[in-house]
Amino acid sequence: MKLFRKKTNKAAIGGNDKLARIIATAIVKMQSKWATWMQRQSERLSRKNKKRVLIFCCMVTAGYSAFVIISGVRGSHKMDIRISAIKKPVGIHDMPALKTDTAVLKKIHLFRRYLDSLAEDPGGSKVFDSIRNTRPGLIDSLDYVERMYQSQSK
């Protein structure tokens, strides 16, 4: 009976999100089953045996940590790292060098001058601050683009 079922919007649930939700649900169920089983197993142990298990786990962990530290300090294992030349795939051709576009560079200079005049003018400083707050990386981007054009012209 479909009368009391919850209505879901099928278009709102994407395929990847639905799959991720299914996987996450399965993982959580597995974790809870594992935790329940471990809880039942630990309830069977006496207080003395719980202490023994705890000490055993701590000793195993400390031993493994000591092994990792000592093997790292000794340097008994050697890692072979080879440096080789990068090979370009067969179908790739060099891109033609971009030529400086003086019109774009001129627009950048004009915009930079406009921003400078806004910053110096008491009434324009509010506009300048609002531009700088809404676009925090704008001035850095202008510097970067300007340097790119200048490096291409050399």
Summary of the structure (lengths in Angstrom):
residues: 154
radius of gyration: 32.5
end to end distance: 75.8
largest distance: 83.4
contacts: 250
relative contact order: 0.04
helix: 68%
strand: 0%
